[in-house]
Amino acid sequence: MGVNIRFLPDDITVHAEPGEPLLKVAERAGIAIPTGCLMGSCHACEVEIDGEETVCSCISSVPMGRSSLTVNLFFDPTW
């Protein structure tokens, strides 16, 4: 069973499988998330999940037990 992931502000929805890295799902959807260290330390790839939780997309994956997820990208102009 997959998860429908909606990326904001672009309003693009893509189907993903639980356990897939969020950064890879975004790339597959044509969404560019800025990255830095790719280890979660620099926080350049932070995204907001369902308007509640902020995670580093380079070290986070699609959660299990969900049918949909909204990922809000916000950009730091200094990156």
C-alpha positions as CSV (number, residue, x, y, z in Angstrom):
1,M,0.0,0.0,0.0
2,G,1.4,3.3,-1.0
3,V,1.3,6.9,0.2
4,N,0.2,9.9,-1.9
5,I,2.6,12.7,-1.2
6,R,1.6,16.3,-2.0
7,F,4.4,18.8,-2.3
8,L,3.6,22.4,-1.6
9,P,3.8,25.2,-2.8
10,D,4.1,23.5,-6.2
11,D,0.9,21.4,-5.5
12,I,2.4,18.3,-7.1
13,T,1.2,14.9,-5.9
14,V,3.2,11.7,-6.4
15,H,2.7,8.1,-5.2
16,A,5.5,6.7,-3.0
17,E,6.1,3.6,-0.9
18,P,6.7,3.6,2.8
19,G,10.4,3.6,3.6
20,E,11.4,5.6,0.4
21,P,13.6,8.5,1.2
22,L,11.7,11.8,1.0
23,L,14.5,13.5,-1.0
24,K,14.3,10.7,-3.7
25,V,10.5,11.0,-3.9
26,A,10.8,14.7,-4.4
27,E,13.4,14.3,-7.1
28,R,11.2,11.7,-8.9
29,A,8.3,14.3,-8.8
30,G,10.5,17.0,-10.3
31,I,10.8,18.9,-7.0
32,A,14.2,20.3,-6.2
33,I,14.9,20.4,-2.5
34,P,18.1,22.3,-1.6
35,T,20.7,20.2,0.1
36,G,23.9,20.7,1.9
37,C,25.6,18.0,3.9
38,L,23.2,15.2,3.0
39,M,23.5,13.9,6.6
40,G,20.9,16.1,8.4
41,S,23.4,18.3,10.2
42,C,23.1,21.5,8.2
43,H,19.3,21.5,7.9
44,A,19.4,22.9,4.3
45,C,16.9,20.2,3.2
46,E,14.3,20.9,6.0
47,V,10.7,20.4,5.0
48,E,7.4,20.7,7.0
49,I,5.3,17.5,7.2
50,D,1.5,18.1,7.4
51,G,2.0,21.6,8.8
52,E,3.3,20.2,12.1
53,E,6.7,18.5,12.1
54,T,9.9,19.8,10.5
55,V,12.3,17.1,9.2
56,C,15.5,16.9,7.1
57,S,14.4,15.3,3.9
58,C,17.8,13.8,3.2
59,I,17.5,11.5,6.2
60,S,13.8,11.0,6.5
61,S,11.6,8.5,4.7
62,V,7.9,8.0,3.8
63,P,6.2,6.8,7.0
64,M,4.2,3.6,7.2
65,G,0.5,3.5,8.1
66,R,-0.4,6.7,6.2
67,S,-2.4,7.1,3.0
68,S,-1.4,10.7,2.3
69,L,1.2,13.2,3.4
70,T,1.7,16.9,2.7
71,V,5.3,18.1,2.4
72,N,5.7,21.9,2.5
73,L,9.0,23.2,1.1
74,F,10.3,26.5,2.4
75,F,13.4,28.0,1.1
76,D,16.1,29.9,3.0
77,P,17.4,32.5,0.6
78,T,20.9,32.2,2.1
79,W,21.3,28.7,0.7
